[in-house]
Amino acid sequence: MARLVFDLDGTLVDSLPTIAAAGNALLAGLGRDPLPEATVQGFVGHGARRLVERLLAATGGAPEGGVAPLLARYHALYEADPLTGTAPYPYVRGVLAGLAAAGHGLAVCTQKAVAPTRHILTAMDLMPPITGLTGGDSLGALKPDPRMLRHAADQLAPGHTVMVGDSETDAATARAAGAPFLLHTPGYRHASIADLAPDGVFDDFRDLPGLLAGLALPA
């Protein structure tokens, strides 16, 4: 059996509208114009601090006082309502339930903090069957540090670890940990599929069990 470790944003859930709303609320508090979702999408995937830094850079730079208080403000805005505008991708619930029933372990490894991630997964009936969770505040490290993936996988029963994600960061995390990588193409990546060199590609979650079965995992 495999230990499947999923990214969250852009992989299990489409959360861009929620992230963009919180980011634009932060900018509004500074008297700045909102940014389109497509622009904010380019800032996602490297943790909240990088997101806030890029929001500020795109709208005139960091104000006096620096990034830290604005990062705290962004967290407060996002965590006040991490659900409105966020939804699982089609078929996620059923596919995860089937994978768990088949004996595979399921975990999430995300740059997002644990508390809002758990809130999202629980509210959307994804936890369970997901049982493991590593967030950006779990280790003092962020992906692509392979400790993130290993920490999530180690919360599951023994098995071969497989990373499922949507981005360059997820691909790099899998490579750093020596794990196969399956790419969810509707997510938030910027590089080409060829550049990411995944071990499998899917845009429909119903194809994931077949991809997993086709991986050449060690016996």
Phi, psi and omega in degrees: 000154182259156168256104184268120180247117185257139161292164180260287186290123181087353179244294177273322183229148171267103187246005185303317179301323181289317179297316180295322179297316178295319179296319180287330173295322176298314180295322180298324178294341177262004181076024182253154180289150178289158177254147177295153178304322182298326177288315179298325179305323179292348181261355187271144171119355183237016180099162186294324181297314179296323177301310181296318178302319182286324175301315181293316181299325182282350185233020175124357177097171181287134178284174175300134185110343173079191188275327191306309180294331179284328174296316177299320179295318178299314179303317181296318180295314182292313186288344175293332179202081180276003187256320184298123181094351180254138180210148174296150172294157182306138173073003182301311185301310183295319181294316179297319178299319179293320178296318178295320179296331178281355176105002179280144174274145184233130178219165175239139176230110188223155174287340181292151178297158185295315187300307179293330177295314179298321178301312181297310184297320180290315182296331182261014176059037177253351181224101355289168018279346173294135180237337181256146182209126171234125181244179182294345177254015182277322191234355190073023179217160177233157170302142016269019174301121185294345177298330178298310181295317182294322180297318178293314182295324184290351174278356183251168176297157180305145180170179180272127185281134176231130177265133176238118183207187187233359194224172175301320180298318180293319178299316180294325178296314179299315180299316182297330181266357181070031182250149172299152182233125175250129189257125173269108191286337179284004185280215194248025181289162176240331179282162177287160176300319181299319181294327181281336177050056180287165176274351177189154184226137176211148172244350179239122184300338179294344179273350185296315180302321178294320177297318180297317180297332181274354179289142179273070179282145178300148179290000000 
